[in-house]
Amino acid sequence: MELIGQDINGYKFLSFIGEGGFGSVYLTEKSGEKYAIKIFREAYILAEHKRGSDNRITREIDVMQNVSHPFLVDYIEHFFLEVLNIKHVFLVMEYIEGQTLRKLIQSDSISDNEKIFLNISEGLKALHTSNILHRDLKPENIIIQPNGGIKVLDFGLSKLLDYTSITSTGNILGTFAYMSPEQITDSKHIDFRSDLYSLGMIFYEILTGHLPFTARLVPEFIDKIKNEPPIPPRKWNRSISNHHENIVLKLLEKEPYKRFVDIEELILEFYQASVSSKQIQSDLTPRFVLRTYDDLSVLNQFKKDHPDKHLHVNYPVNHQFRQKGLLKLVQKSEYTTLFDPATIRLAYDTYTDVKGLLQLSYCPQDYSVINPAYLSSSRKQKEYVKLVIDEQENLQADILTSPYHYAHNTNIVPTARRNPVEEWFDLDIKLLKESLDYRNNKESLHQKPLFAGICINALGLTDSQYKSELLNTYAAIGCDGFVIYADGINKDTTEATLYHYITTLAELQKYTQKPVIAGRLDTLGLGLICVGITGFTSGAARFESFYEDLYKAASDAFNMYERYYFPDLLGTIAITRKDPVRLQQIVNVLGACDCRYCAGKPIPDVIKPSKNTKLHYLELIHEEIDRIVSIDSVEQIDYFIGRVNQAIENYRKLSMVFKPNDYRHLERWRNVFSKIKEQYV
């Protein structure tokens, strides 16, 4: 039956608007006012609503007609009519001009997602206050008006309708995609929290342009709704605030009790003052950061000899229980202390053999290891972050570090459906965002810079896609600096890996203008400073590289040899304490060191006690950095290449001590820094 042009119950049918999941919609006019009429077959109505008479259907629609709110479409009236001998329900609604939210999402033309989300929420609140569930909340049922207002359509109708009888009239995935797990399982026994899940799906799509699950077939999609966690919104849109992401993920919890209690709680949470990120002035001054280990007497002596020298230290938190004197020293104002939270170690079962780790407040108490599954819930993530940051605050950290872990942890084996590197990477990003939120919302921490802890395998940076994702993700977060540890940076590192490692750090600092500190490096760190990176950490002639096996061992790993720093060789050399023949051979060719800790001393006294080699290293490494700072920045790479060339020549002069393979790494450094100069300067 053609309806256009007809007059039914006083409504003149002007045009066809469209077809939805369970009926057709027409534009009509009555008494000079425009209305939309939705028409659907009575056969679509659930059997329990058709028993006896039309009265029950009428009562349900009457309840919906009594709800009035600026963000809800008004139901005007309804009537029954046979069309082609088939009984239909005619539902009259106010006519709303505008576009569906679906069309705006598809055209990527949403200008104010917060306003849209809040308006939908306020409309939903009015429904829930009237004891009405929407049951079919989705972008197709939301109209965005030309003035920016919104109207929610079709509320309550799905309570009356039997979807099994109408799959041919619409896109069934469009219906199921926004259903809560419990609605898919048993649609008759749901409460208001089911609408909250649907709202979460909509907000997710508004923020990302995607659904939180990917599937080729409807059954697969439904299975993921019921059983799999959503893809974190930040995977699609790096600019999403942590506050918004947490709201979305809470709305999308599988269990209703884990969502918001009601729409009111959600709105209050959304309106909660979202503390703006704290703008802390970045300090890009080149620096060496000493990774401490039993260095109390060394630092006391060094400060006595260099009272005006401000020192930067990296203190592992698990040492606080047995190196209390050192802790007290580095808490003084003449030190800038960056604590290593030791969270990397908690991902390996060997932590249970380290007393200092077991005493940390955030160490698992049930022999669990920290992994993405252990920290899968928002509650656990927040608790973990709070404990890690509070520990650093209690220790009087000058710079806070977010909890971080080794992204390429080999204890979790990848499978066809699981990518552990991606899981670790994503977890640490989330923990960083939670750390920033916690810092920003705790008044005592407002002035504390917070650095992102990053721990990766350097080889992965040769993959341009991985390198790009790392840079794009971390650059968008807004932390105050970065501490980056990379497994695989040592004297055997290939030129390709070394190049991509250095350029990754350099680009991160260049484009964020936030300090980047390279973790556990040898004198390659001097080259990084010449490229424009703020600094590097190392022990005093020890702890010169990072590798995963450090954390697979129960004890603190450190060099069993005395290592003596030779600026002319651009590195430290292992010297046998009892028989320092090698040191004598080198001194015979290159000359003796004239620093205050070596000048005029016989060879045995230069390395005894070991405190002396540490003091020697600290004095010279700071002099090295001061020298670099004094050189014009455009000439610093040339300076470092010149230092490398001179070191290679010196190694060749010492052929009785060293083989060519002992300085092959310097040749690789020369090639890499020459390439960097060619491409970046």
QUIDA-V627179 format. One record per residue. N is the residue number from 0. OMEGA is omega as a letter, one per 30 degrees, with the letter a starting at -180 (999 if undefined). Layout:
n=N omega=OMEGA
n=N omega=OMEGA
This chain:
n=0 omega=l
n=1 omega=a
n=2 omega=a
n=3 omega=l
n=4 omega=a
n=5 omega=l
n=6 omega=a
n=7 omega=a
n=8 omega=l
n=9 omega=a
n=10 omega=l
n=11 omega=a
n=12 omega=a
n=13 omega=a
n=14 omega=l
n=15 omega=a
n=16 omega=a
n=17 omega=a
n=18 omega=l
n=19 omega=a
n=20 omega=a
n=21 omega=l
n=22 omega=l
n=23 omega=a
n=24 omega=a
n=25 omega=l
n=26 omega=a
n=27 omega=l
n=28 omega=l
n=29 omega=l
n=30 omega=l
n=31 omega=l
n=32 omega=l
n=33 omega=l
n=34 omega=l
n=35 omega=l
n=36 omega=l
n=37 omega=a
n=38 omega=l
n=39 omega=a
n=40 omega=l
n=41 omega=a
n=42 omega=l
n=43 omega=a
n=44 omega=a
n=45 omega=a
n=46 omega=a
n=47 omega=l
n=48 omega=a
n=49 omega=a
n=50 omega=l
n=51 omega=a
n=52 omega=l
n=53 omega=a
n=54 omega=a
n=55 omega=l
n=56 omega=a
n=57 omega=l
n=58 omega=a
n=59 omega=a
n=60 omega=l
n=61 omega=l
n=62 omega=a
n=63 omega=l
n=64 omega=a
n=65 omega=l
n=66 omega=l
n=67 omega=l
n=68 omega=a
n=69 omega=a
n=70 omega=l
n=71 omega=l
n=72 omega=l
n=73 omega=l
n=74 omega=a
n=75 omega=l
n=76 omega=l
n=77 omega=l
n=78 omega=a
n=79 omega=a
n=80 omega=l
n=81 omega=l
n=82 omega=a
n=83 omega=l
n=84 omega=l
n=85 omega=a
n=86 omega=a
n=87 omega=l
n=88 omega=l
n=89 omega=a
n=90 omega=a
n=91 omega=a
n=92 omega=l
n=93 omega=l
n=94 omega=a
n=95 omega=l
n=96 omega=l
n=97 omega=l
n=98 omega=l
n=99 omega=l
n=100 omega=l
n=101 omega=a
n=102 omega=l
n=103 omega=l
n=104 omega=a
n=105 omega=a
n=106 omega=l
n=107 omega=a
n=108 omega=l
n=109 omega=a
n=110 omega=a
n=111 omega=a
n=112 omega=l
n=113 omega=a
n=114 omega=a
n=115 omega=a
n=116 omega=a
n=117 omega=l
n=118 omega=l
n=119 omega=a
n=120 omega=l
n=121 omega=l
n=122 omega=l
n=123 omega=l
n=124 omega=l
n=125 omega=l
n=126 omega=a
n=127 omega=l
n=128 omega=l
n=129 omega=l
n=130 omega=l
n=131 omega=l
n=132 omega=l
n=133 omega=l
n=134 omega=a
n=135 omega=a
n=136 omega=l
n=137 omega=a
n=138 omega=l
n=139 omega=a
n=140 omega=l
n=141 omega=l
n=142 omega=l
n=143 omega=a
n=144 omega=l
n=145 omega=l
n=146 omega=l
n=147 omega=l
n=148 omega=l
n=149 omega=l
n=150 omega=l
n=151 omega=a
n=152 omega=l
n=153 omega=a
n=154 omega=l
n=155 omega=a
n=156 omega=a
n=157 omega=l
n=158 omega=a
n=159 omega=a
n=160 omega=l
n=161 omega=a
n=162 omega=a
n=163 omega=a
n=164 omega=a
n=165 omega=a
n=166 omega=a
n=167 omega=a
n=168 omega=a
n=169 omega=l
n=170 omega=a
n=171 omega=l
n=172 omega=l
n=173 omega=l
n=174 omega=a
n=175 omega=a
n=176 omega=a
n=177 omega=l
n=178 omega=l
n=179 omega=l
n=180 omega=a
n=181 omega=l
n=182 omega=l
n=183 omega=a
n=184 omega=a
n=185 omega=a
n=186 omega=a
n=187 omega=a
n=188 omega=l
n=189 omega=l
n=190 omega=a
n=191 omega=a
n=192 omega=l
n=193 omega=l
n=194 omega=l
n=195 omega=l
n=196 omega=l
n=197 omega=l
n=198 omega=l
n=199 omega=l
n=200 omega=a
n=201 omega=a
n=202 omega=l
n=203 omega=a
n=204 omega=l
n=205 omega=a
n=206 omega=a
n=207 omega=a
n=208 omega=a
n=209 omega=l
n=210 omega=a
n=211 omega=l
n=212 omega=l
n=213 omega=a
n=214 omega=l
n=215 omega=a
n=216 omega=a
n=217 omega=l
n=218 omega=l
n=219 omega=l
n=220 omega=l
n=221 omega=l
n=222 omega=l
n=223 omega=l
n=224 omega=a
n=225 omega=a
n=226 omega=a
n=227 omega=l
n=228 omega=l
n=229 omega=l
n=230 omega=a
n=231 omega=a
n=232 omega=a
n=233 omega=l
n=234 omega=l
n=235 omega=a
n=236 omega=a
n=237 omega=a
n=238 omega=a
n=239 omega=l
n=240 omega=l
n=241 omega=l
n=242 omega=l
n=243 omega=a
n=244 omega=l
n=245 omega=l
n=246 omega=a
n=247 omega=a
n=248 omega=l
n=249 omega=l
n=250 omega=a
n=251 omega=l
n=252 omega=a
n=253 omega=a
n=254 omega=a
n=255 omega=a
n=256 omega=a
n=257 omega=l
n=258 omega=l
n=259 omega=a
n=260 omega=l
n=261 omega=a
n=262 omega=l
n=263 omega=l
n=264 omega=l
n=265 omega=a
n=266 omega=l
n=267 omega=l
n=268 omega=a
n=269 omega=a
n=270 omega=a
n=271 omega=a
n=272 omega=l
n=273 omega=a
n=274 omega=l
n=275 omega=a
n=276 omega=a
n=277 omega=l
n=278 omega=a
n=279 omega=a
n=280 omega=a
n=281 omega=l
n=282 omega=a
n=283 omega=a
n=284 omega=l
n=285 omega=a
n=286 omega=l
n=287 omega=a
n=288 omega=a
n=289 omega=l
n=290 omega=a
n=291 omega=l
n=292 omega=a
n=293 omega=a
n=294 omega=a
n=295 omega=a
n=296 omega=l
n=297 omega=a
n=298 omega=l
n=299 omega=a
n=300 omega=a
n=301 omega=l
n=302 omega=l
n=303 omega=a
n=304 omega=a
n=305 omega=a
n=306 omega=a
n=307 omega=a
n=308 omega=l
n=309 omega=a
n=310 omega=l
n=311 omega=a
n=312 omega=l
n=313 omega=a
n=314 omega=l
n=315 omega=a
n=316 omega=a
n=317 omega=l
n=318 omega=a
n=319 omega=a
n=320 omega=a
n=321 omega=l
n=322 omega=a
n=323 omega=l
n=324 omega=l
n=325 omega=l
n=326 omega=a
n=327 omega=a
n=328 omega=a
n=329 omega=l
n=330 omega=l
n=331 omega=a
n=332 omega=a
n=333 omega=l
n=334 omega=l
n=335 omega=a
n=336 omega=l
n=337 omega=a
n=338 omega=l
n=339 omega=a
n=340 omega=l
n=341 omega=l
n=342 omega=l
n=343 omega=a
n=344 omega=a
n=345 omega=l
n=346 omega=a
n=347 omega=a
n=348 omega=l
n=349 omega=l
n=350 omega=a
n=351 omega=l
n=352 omega=a
n=353 omega=a
n=354 omega=a
n=355 omega=l
n=356 omega=a
n=357 omega=a
n=358 omega=l
n=359 omega=a
n=360 omega=a
n=361 omega=l
n=362 omega=l
n=363 omega=a
n=364 omega=a
n=365 omega=a
n=366 omega=l
n=367 omega=l
n=368 omega=l
n=369 omega=l
n=370 omega=a
n=371 omega=l
n=372 omega=a
n=373 omega=a
n=374 omega=a
n=375 omega=a
n=376 omega=l
n=377 omega=a
n=378 omega=a
n=379 omega=l
n=380 omega=a
n=381 omega=l
n=382 omega=a
n=383 omega=l
n=384 omega=a
n=385 omega=a
n=386 omega=a
n=387 omega=a
n=388 omega=l
n=389 omega=l
n=390 omega=l
n=391 omega=l
n=392 omega=l
n=393 omega=l
n=394 omega=l
n=395 omega=l
n=396 omega=l
n=397 omega=l
n=398 omega=l
n=399 omega=l
n=400 omega=l
n=401 omega=l
n=402 omega=a
n=403 omega=a
n=404 omega=a
n=405 omega=a
n=406 omega=a
n=407 omega=l
n=408 omega=a
n=409 omega=l
n=410 omega=l
n=411 omega=a
n=412 omega=l
n=413 omega=l
n=414 omega=a
n=415 omega=a
n=416 omega=a
n=417 omega=l
n=418 omega=a
n=419 omega=l
n=420 omega=l
n=421 omega=l
n=422 omega=l
n=423 omega=a
n=424 omega=a
n=425 omega=l
n=426 omega=a
n=427 omega=l
n=428 omega=l
n=429 omega=l
n=430 omega=l
n=431 omega=l
n=432 omega=l
n=433 omega=l
n=434 omega=l
n=435 omega=l
n=436 omega=a
n=437 omega=l
n=438 omega=a
n=439 omega=a
n=440 omega=l
n=441 omega=a
n=442 omega=a
n=443 omega=a
n=444 omega=a
n=445 omega=a
n=446 omega=a
n=447 omega=l
n=448 omega=l
n=449 omega=a
n=450 omega=l
n=451 omega=l
n=452 omega=a
n=453 omega=a
n=454 omega=a
n=455 omega=l
n=456 omega=a
n=457 omega=a
n=458 omega=a
n=459 omega=a
n=460 omega=l
n=461 omega=l
n=462 omega=a
n=463 omega=a
n=464 omega=l
n=465 omega=l
n=466 omega=a
n=467 omega=a
n=468 omega=l
n=469 omega=a
n=470 omega=a
n=471 omega=a
n=472 omega=a
n=473 omega=a
n=474 omega=a
n=475 omega=a
n=476 omega=l
n=477 omega=l
n=478 omega=a
n=479 omega=a
n=480 omega=a
n=481 omega=l
n=482 omega=a
n=483 omega=l
n=484 omega=a
n=485 omega=l
n=486 omega=l
n=487 omega=l
n=488 omega=a
n=489 omega=a
n=490 omega=l
n=491 omega=a
n=492 omega=l
n=493 omega=l
n=494 omega=a
n=495 omega=a
n=496 omega=a
n=497 omega=a
n=498 omega=a
n=499 omega=l
n=500 omega=a
n=501 omega=a
n=502 omega=l
n=503 omega=a
n=504 omega=a
n=505 omega=a
n=506 omega=l
n=507 omega=l
n=508 omega=a
n=509 omega=a
n=510 omega=l
n=511 omega=a
n=512 omega=l
n=513 omega=a
n=514 omega=l
n=515 omega=l
n=516 omega=l
n=517 omega=a
n=518 omega=l
n=519 omega=l
n=520 omega=l
n=521 omega=a
n=522 omega=l
n=523 omega=l
n=524 omega=l
n=525 omega=l
n=526 omega=l
n=527 omega=l
n=528 omega=l
n=529 omega=l
n=530 omega=l
n=531 omega=l
n=532 omega=a
n=533 omega=a
n=534 omega=a
n=535 omega=l
n=536 omega=l
n=537 omega=l
n=538 omega=l
n=539 omega=a
n=540 omega=l
n=541 omega=a
n=542 omega=a
n=543 omega=l
n=544 omega=l
n=545 omega=l
n=546 omega=a
n=547 omega=a
n=548 omega=l
n=549 omega=a
n=550 omega=l
n=551 omega=l
n=552 omega=a
n=553 omega=a
n=554 omega=l
n=555 omega=a
n=556 omega=l
n=557 omega=a
n=558 omega=l
n=559 omega=l
n=560 omega=l
n=561 omega=l
n=562 omega=a
n=563 omega=a
n=564 omega=l
n=565 omega=l
n=566 omega=a
n=567 omega=l
n=568 omega=l
n=569 omega=l
n=570 omega=l
n=571 omega=a
n=572 omega=l
n=573 omega=a
n=574 omega=l
n=575 omega=a
n=576 omega=a
n=577 omega=a
n=578 omega=a
n=579 omega=a
n=580 omega=a
n=581 omega=l
n=582 omega=l
n=583 omega=a
n=584 omega=a
n=585 omega=l
n=586 omega=l
n=587 omega=a
n=588 omega=a
n=589 omega=a
n=590 omega=a
n=591 omega=l
n=592 omega=a
n=593 omega=l
n=594 omega=a
n=595 omega=a
n=596 omega=a
n=597 omega=a
n=598 omega=l
n=599 omega=a
n=600 omega=l
n=601 omega=a
n=602 omega=a
n=603 omega=a
n=604 omega=l
n=605 omega=a
n=606 omega=l
n=607 omega=f
n=608 omega=a
n=609 omega=l
n=610 omega=a
n=611 omega=a
n=612 omega=l
n=613 omega=l
n=614 omega=l
n=615 omega=a
n=616 omega=a
n=617 omega=a
n=618 omega=a
n=619 omega=a
n=620 omega=l
n=621 omega=l
n=622 omega=l
n=623 omega=a
n=624 omega=l
n=625 omega=l
n=626 omega=l
n=627 omega=a
n=628 omega=a
n=629 omega=a
n=630 omega=l
n=631 omega=a
n=632 omega=a
n=633 omega=a
n=634 omega=a
n=635 omega=l
n=636 omega=l
n=637 omega=l
n=638 omega=a
n=639 omega=l
n=640 omega=l
n=641 omega=l
n=642 omega=l
n=643 omega=l
n=644 omega=l
n=645 omega=l
n=646 omega=l
n=647 omega=l
n=648 omega=l
n=649 omega=l
n=650 omega=a
n=651 omega=l
n=652 omega=a
n=653 omega=a
n=654 omega=l
n=655 omega=a
n=656 omega=a
n=657 omega=l
n=658 omega=a
n=659 omega=a
n=660 omega=a
n=661 omega=l
n=662 omega=l
n=663 omega=l
n=664 omega=a
n=665 omega=l
n=666 omega=l
n=667 omega=l
n=668 omega=a
n=669 omega=a
n=670 omega=a
n=671 omega=a
n=672 omega=l
n=673 omega=l
n=674 omega=l
n=675 omega=l
n=676 omega=a
n=677 omega=a
n=678 omega=a
n=679 omega=a
n=680 omega=999
